[in-house]
Amino acid sequence: MSKIDQQLFGVKAHALEKEYEQCPLCGGELSIKHSKHGSFLGCNQYPTCEYSRPLVQHEAMEAQVITGSSCPDCGHELAVKSGRYGMFIGCTQYPQCQHIEKAQATIANQVDCPICSKGHMEQRTSRFGKSFFSCSSYPKCKFIVNYPPVAKSCPDCGFAMLVERKTAAGNRLECPQKSCKYKCKVD
């Protein structure tokens, strides 16, 4: 049998040796801390020193001005911006002008709201990043579905809209009414 070279496991050459950073405010040691908003580096001298910084530096997207555009509210240029719910187009004079625009669905894909008949179904994103479809007349009409709407009425109950669901067996159309169990396979 061969002997294991103990020098490979010395303190200075150990592969798992932790390298500590120093706090720029107090000179204390920084370590990884965890919170409900994610992990970060924080000073071990907390609460006397409150230095912290994120583990990962996110690249902040600078607003990109759209040349030749004008805000319908104030007349200044519009810019592509990044926000809490993703990319959007907003006025360059924010916060004085709070005009924002969202991408409009194509007219061919618009489905009228089956509840109020005044608005149409729009795709939206929740604060958790999930997509859903709701009436454009919100808050007057609060009709919501979780799947893409289809402009066909239900043959069983007569509801003015169906939704398209993707399943392991293939795509199918369903009635969004809970009392109706209509389902049919999409060709």
N, C-alpha and C positions, 0 to 999 in steps of 0.2 A: 504494500500500500504506500501511496505517496503522502507526504505531509502537506498540510495546507500552509501556505506562506502567510503568517500573521501580519506582515507589513501591509498587505492588501486591505486589512481591516483597521488600520490606524485611524485615530481621531481626525487628523487633518485630511486624509485621503478617502474618507468614507463617502460613498456615493450619495447617501441620504443626509449628509450634513446640511443643517439649515443655516441659511445666510440671513442675518437680521439687518433690517434697515433702521436708521435712526430718524427720530421725529425732527423735522426742521424747526419746530417751535421750541421744544424743551430739551432735545437731545436724548429723549427716552427711546425705548425700543418700540417698533411698530409690529403689530401682529394682525392676522386675519380675524375679523369679527363678523358676526352674522346677524342680520335683522330681517324683518318681514319684507323689506324692499330689496334684499339680496346681500351678498357679501361685500365687504369693504376692508380697507386697511385702517386701523385705528391705533392711537397711542395707548400704551399700557399704563401710562400715568393718569388715565381718566379717573376721576372727574376734574383733577387739577389742570390737565391739559386736554382740550377737546378737539385736537387735530384728527382729521379723517380724510380719506380720499378714496374714490372708487377703485376697485381692482382693475377694471377694464375701462380704458378711456374710449368713449364712443366718439366717432367723428361727427362733429356738428355740421350739418349741411347748411351752407350759407344760402340765403334766399337768392334765387336766380331771377333777375328782372326779365320780364317778357317785353321785348322791344316792340313798339307799335301798339301796345295795349293801353287801355285807359279804364280807370275805375268808374262804373256808372254812378257812384255816389259823390265822389270828390274830383274826378278827372285826372288823378295822378296815375302812374304806371302800376301794373299788377306784377306780382312775382310768384314763382313756384316756391312753396314753403313746406317744411316738414313739421308736423304737429303730433299731438297725442294719439290721434287716430290715423296717422299716415300722411301722405302727401296731399296738398290742397293748393288752390290758387287764392291769394289774398292781396289786399292793397299794401303798397309799400309805405303808406303813412300810418300804419298801425302804431299806437292805440288810438290816435285821433279818429281814424276811419276804420271801422271794423268789418268792412265788406269782405266776404269770402264767397267763392264759387265752388261748387262740386260738379263732378262729371255727370252730364245728363245721359240718361239711357236713350238708346235709339228709339225712335217713334214706333218702329215695327215691333219691338219687344215690349212696349208698354202695355200693361194689363190694368184695366180700370179697377178701382177698389170695389169689391162686391158688397160692402157694407154701406158706405156713404154715396157711392157713384159719382162723387165730385172730384176725388183725387185719383192718382194712379199708384201702383205698387213700385217702390223704390228700394234698391239694395242699400243697406246700411251696415255699419260695423259697430259692434258693442265695445265697451271699454276693455273687454277681455280678448278682443281680436276676432270674435266669431261674427260671421255674416248672417244677416236676417233680412227680411223684406217687410216693409211697413208702408202704410198709406202716406202719401205726400201731404195730406191735410192734417197731419199731426200738429197740435194736440187735440184738435176737434174730433178727429177719428183716430182711434188707437188700435186699429186692426193690424195684427202681426202674424206672419208665417215664417217658419224656419227654412223652407225650401223654395226654390225658384217657382214663381207663379206661371201658370199657362192659361191663356185666354180661351178656355173651353168650359162649358158648364157641365156639371155632374149629371149623368143620365139617371142616377137613382133618386137624388134628392132635389136636383134643379139648382144647386148653389152655383153662382155665376163664375166660379174659378176653380181650377184644379192646381195641384202642385206636383212637380217632378222630383222623384226621389231616386237616388242611385243606390242600388243594393248589390250584393254579391251575385244575385241571380240576374241582374241587368236593371236597366232603367224602367220605372213604372210611374204611371199617373195615379194620384190619390186625391180623394176629396179631403180638404182641410177641416171639414166639420167633424167633430168628435162623435156625433151621433150617427154619422154615415160611415159605412165601412167599404165604400167603393174603391176598388183598385183594379188597374188594367196595365198590362205590359206594353211598353213603347216599342214600336218596330224600329 
